[in-house]
Structures are given as structure tokens and as C-alpha cells.
Amino acid sequence: MIAVTICEWLETLRSSGRREVRPVFAADKTILKESTDLETLLFFIILVFLIAAGPNYIRYFKSGNGSASGRSFAGTLLDKGTSGEFMIYSHLEKLGEPNRLLPHLHLPKSDGTTIDIDLVMIARTGIYVFESKNFSGCIFGDEDSRYWTQTMKRGPKQQFYNPIWQNESRISSLERQLALEADAFKSYVVFSDQCTLKKMYVQSGRVKVMNRSMIVREIIKDMAELPDIFTPLEINQIYSELVPYTHTAAAIEQARIETVRLE
């Protein structure tokens, strides 16, 4: 929980722009200016993170994300996209066994490229596929629109590709890889708690869109309502089949580096 709290506080820090920021651990209530003291502030945050959340992050790192992407502790903490994935991972760890988690999969495509999947959880009730959107502001969209819209208090509107469609393409790749029917998969699109979901129309039963703080509650509800389709042995077999693809990105990048060296 400490790791998640630190990451969430960093999200607030990133979205605060150049405003004054009050650190949560300052006993004397001194206000620090981000422009002058941010490096010192981040050093202490990372130090606290390493002490308090080390075991939690090491599990995440060893599961594939850190080793595949080459990101360090600090890199994960400070990168907006990766920190969002890590916070989802931390929430899902609360569900315990026999669930298995696989962050940052890189499945091969027929054209020789790979498709990236933020996070997968294999459970008795199915395979949960997560698309992390670590956004802020207000989000407008529905499952039938090609583009969704992000609005901020200041600045122009931004459009981004429908994350439900994005996750569906990833689920299709998993279906082919594992030779499983579509009913075995559940699609979860998870937004930061720093954003507000507005006019969100989703009707498909196996698709859910939510803020990150709702994720454990929704999955527990799903698991209570859905029948078991995998045994613990089958969960481990699926996990073993997908584990090699957590390291694909690292292999591709290393091959690219070696090719450049030889040119």
C-alpha cells in the first residue's frame, strides 16, 4: 500500500505543473517549490519506496516488466505509464493465489512485430487482460467510437484511440496464442484515479472501464458471479506458456543494439 500511495502522490506531483507542492512527510509543514527542490524531494521519495516497497517491486520486476524493459526502480517510479501498470499490479496482488500475474507481455504477430499487453491475470474464472491509461482530466467515450476524448482544465482537448478496441486486439492475440475461446477472457480498461470518467457508455458484459481504486472490488464481484473454468494446475500451465513473452522486448532491443554495433 505504501508503494501505491507514493506512486499516486507522484502522479499528483506531475500534474501540479509549477505550483508549490507540500510533501506528505514534512513535519514542519514547510512548502517546497518544485522548481528548486524537486530533485531532493524525489530522492527521499525513492529512498522510502525502496525501503518500504522493495519486496513488492522485486516481484513485479522479476515477473518480466523490469527485466524486459530495462527500467530501474527509479525509472518505474518516475515513468507515468509504467508507474500506472505497477499500481494495478500492486492492487491485484491483494487477491492472492491461485491467481498469477504477468505484466508487460510482448506477443509475436504474423508480420514479425509484437503486440504489447500491459498486464494479464490468470484466475479460476478466466484470463483478465488489463489496459492501463494513467491519464488525468476528464475522459469521454463509448465502446463504439473509434476515438475517445481527454479534456483538461487548461489546454486543448486530446483524442486517443478507443482503449476497448485496443485491448480487444490484444485479447485476440492471446486467444490465438493459447488456443482458447473468447469467453475465457475479460477486458479491463483502467484509468488513473486522477481522472474523471464522463459519459462512459459500455454495454458488453466482458468489458469494464473504471478508475484504478475500483479494480479489486470489481474483480472480486466478477469472481463471485462467474463459474470457475480453470483449475490451479491449468492456471500454472497457462502462466508457464506466457512467461517467455515477458522477455521478448529485451531480446528484440538487444538484437537491434548488436545490429547497430556491427554496421
Order of alpha helices (4+ residues) and beta strands (2+ residues): alpha-beta-beta-alpha-alpha-alpha-alpha-beta-beta-beta-beta-beta-beta-alpha-beta-beta-beta-alpha-alpha-alpha
